Amino acid sequence: MASLKQILPECFSEGELDIDKLRLVIGQAPNSEDERYAFSWSGRSETFRNIQSSGKGTLIPDKKESVNFENTENIFIEGENLEVLKLLQKSYFGKIKMIYIDPPYNTGKDFIYKDNFHINSKFYTEQTGQSKDGIKLTSNMETSGRFHSDWMSFLYSRLYLARNLLTSDGIIFVSLDDNEVHNMRLIMDEIFGEENYIASLVWEGGRKNDAKFISVSHDYILCYAVDYGLLRENNVTWRLRKDGLDEIYNKVDSLKNNHKNDYKKITEKLRKWYSNLDKKDPAWQHRHYKYVDKHGVFFGGDISWPGGGGPCYEILHPTTKKPVKIPSHGWRYPNKCKMLDEIKKGNILFGDDENSVPCIKRYLHNVEDQVLGSVIYKDRRNARRQLTKIMGADIFDNPKDPDILQNLIRACTASDDIVMDFFAGSGSTAQAVLNQNLEDGQNRKFLCVQIDEITPKGSIARRQGYETISKIAKERLRRVVHGLADKSGVNSNLDLGFKIFKLRKSHYRIWNDYEGSNLKKLQKQMNLFKTPLITGYQEINVIYECIIKEGLSLNSIVKKAFSNPNIVYQIVDKRNFYICLDKNIKMSSIEKLSLSNDDIFICLEAALNDAQKKNISMICKLRTV
């Protein structure tokens, strides 16, 4: 088998001999009628069954760990992301503008939290119960080779559910490396449609000198739209403000203070300043903007007719009064009157004499924005240094660079948009959202999800007291928020906080499968279901589970409507409801609410008798637990 694999590697898939491929190679091909393009992998059908199963956990708020819980709209969820994505389907369907994820790369080592495709109560106890030691069910160990199928099943289900959450003009970015970029393109083409592929960004992060053959120093960021056609139809453009502009403007202002209106002197000093800049300085790339006049900083652009064949009329030099050289392609302006008008406005730059061709003044302030480039040059060590500075220790390997993410967020989103990352890691995406809001004064929100993954024993993170990756992310965000608070005096409306929710078992009792052979087991389950909610529940947690089931936002306002004769809560969102979890409900409480046909009232099934249920159902939408 080893020899055969060396001779015919194309006949092997995930370490196993593919007999059909072998037959094809040796000439025993199937009939052409049986051939068709197909994208499949081992476990595909199970993946779809897993997608179609409903979420059975819930999300409970943790106000103690949150920052500014009552006023913030940013959300950080601690829990397994597949279950969380299922729970968010109703509440956030079509509401997320941008998703960025940096999923685990398939490097041949352990990388996933293996999905259990046979949904049962034990699975949900493990997944949503968040056991003390965390949930680390690994697969893809190095000894097993690189199993593409496991990785593809892992990502496919999550991306499939994530697409539902995006707006009609939504965008998704996925970071990955060479190991699976080919398979990820196939996954994304199938889920989002190949017609919605926008680009593959290449992030050059610095060479690794330990490579034996070629230093692979880049990663990919795949970009897809929900509806590329809609973006084109709406003339959507993504633009970034060029780096280094403020540095140039500040220098010119300083020179104007020193030299007043002597623009020749100011231009001379500006050129000298450019020549002394380090080539890594962002302002250096704009060094061709080396002239200054009363309108601003500019460079001399081409004044010839595009493509050639333009008009050739006589233009006199303003100083020598002699005809200047005519560009070989003719003048850009169709007639002499238009050209003279541009000269009068001061938009034409002449040389020292008539022997040079004039130029058009291209002002820097008119071209401050630029399109996103497909190649990003940024030392990946920068992200680690940033995080180390924030946390005071080097506690996380390979964090994503918030500066790069901020560029994507700046280009693709605006105020009130939600940015999601369901592989939040150390929290780079959330920080990027906060930084960008501070920069442009807008009000984007983040929704991040991170499993409570255990940090390695003996690691710096563990020694610093961070037992899980989610603890690193939460502490990072606290420190970022507190740091930004000192800089946000000009924008008192900036959202500097985040709500923390944690994935837990549902408060509703879940029916276990009954095979019909053990009557004692059946009776035990029946006795449990005399009460619909688990023992020891907290009302606020049940209320948030109802918020999720009703499809309301996790940012819904929960307030107490009144406390007598029953405790009744009002949940305020675009669609509201009332809830009372008292064991007995007085009709006077119902009358006090003045319910209408559009109102929803939720209570325990046992809290009302049949007559009360009928009466309440006639005046509002009654739902019972």
Beta strands, then each sheet from edge to edge (+ up, - down):
strand 1: 12-13
strand 2: 16-17
strand 3: 57-61
strand 4: 75-78
strand 5: 96-101
strand 6: 166-176
strand 7: 197-204
strand 8: 218-225
strand 9: 239-241
strand 10: 291-293
strand 11: 296-301
strand 12: 348-349
strand 13: 359-363
strand 14: 369-371
strand 15: 375-377
strand 16: 418-421
strand 17: 445-450
strand 18: 499-505
strand 19: 557-562
strand 20: 568-572
strand 21: 577-580
strand 22: 600-603
strand 23: 621-624
sheet 1: 1+ 2-
sheet 2: 3+ 18- 4- 17- 16- 5- 6- 8+ 7- 15-
sheet 3: 9+ 14-
sheet 4: 10+ 11- 13+ 12-
sheet 5: 19+ 20- 21+ 22+ 23+
end
